[in-house]
Amino acid sequence: MKRSELLRILKANGCYFVREGTNHEIWHSDITGNDFPVWRHSGRDIPPGTLRKIFREAGIE
């Protein structure tokens, strides 16, 4: 999955951008109340394990 598609899914599920981190963007989920990192490597597909972790932290199953 490309980063642009991931961001579309996150926004559709109520997540929003909080701030820039050193190597990642920090997003917030109102579902879980957690902040979580999202990587910025826009040209590459996000590995499946990383996607699972982001979805889990965002409360998206």
C-alpha positions as CSV (number, residue, x, y, z in Angstrom):
1,M,0.0,0.0,0.0
2,K,1.3,3.5,-0.9
3,R,1.5,6.2,1.7
4,S,-1.2,8.3,0.0
5,E,-3.7,5.5,0.2
6,L,-2.9,4.9,3.9
7,L,-3.4,8.6,4.7
8,R,-6.8,8.5,2.9
9,I,-7.8,5.5,5.1
10,L,-6.6,7.2,8.3
11,K,-8.5,10.4,7.5
12,A,-11.7,8.5,6.6
13,N,-11.5,6.9,10.1
14,G,-11.2,10.1,12.0
15,C,-7.4,10.3,12.4
16,Y,-5.6,13.6,11.9
17,F,-2.0,14.9,11.6
18,V,-0.5,16.3,14.8
19,R,3.1,17.3,14.0
20,E,6.3,16.4,12.2
21,G,8.6,14.1,14.0
22,T,12.3,13.6,13.2
23,N,11.7,10.7,10.7
24,H,8.0,10.3,10.8
25,E,4.7,12.3,11.0
26,I,2.8,12.0,14.2
27,W,-0.9,11.3,13.8
28,H,-3.7,11.1,16.4
29,S,-6.7,8.7,16.6
30,D,-9.8,9.7,18.4
31,I,-10.9,6.1,18.5
32,T,-8.0,5.0,20.7
33,G,-6.9,8.4,22.0
34,N,-3.3,7.5,20.9
35,D,-0.7,9.4,18.9
36,F,1.2,7.2,16.5
37,P,4.0,7.6,13.9
38,V,3.4,7.3,10.1
39,W,6.5,7.0,7.9
40,R,7.3,9.5,5.2
41,H,8.7,7.2,2.5
42,S,6.3,8.2,-0.2
43,G,7.8,6.3,-3.1
44,R,7.8,2.9,-1.6
45,D,5.1,0.4,-0.5
46,I,4.6,0.2,3.2
47,P,5.5,-3.2,4.6
48,P,2.5,-5.3,5.8
49,G,3.8,-5.5,9.4
50,T,4.1,-1.7,9.5
51,L,0.6,-1.3,8.2
52,R,-0.8,-3.7,10.8
53,K,0.9,-1.7,13.6
54,I,-0.4,1.6,12.3
55,F,-4.0,0.2,11.9
56,R,-3.8,-1.3,15.4
57,E,-2.6,2.0,16.9
58,A,-5.3,3.9,15.0
59,G,-8.1,1.5,16.1
60,I,-8.8,0.4,12.6
61,E,-9.3,-3.4,12.2
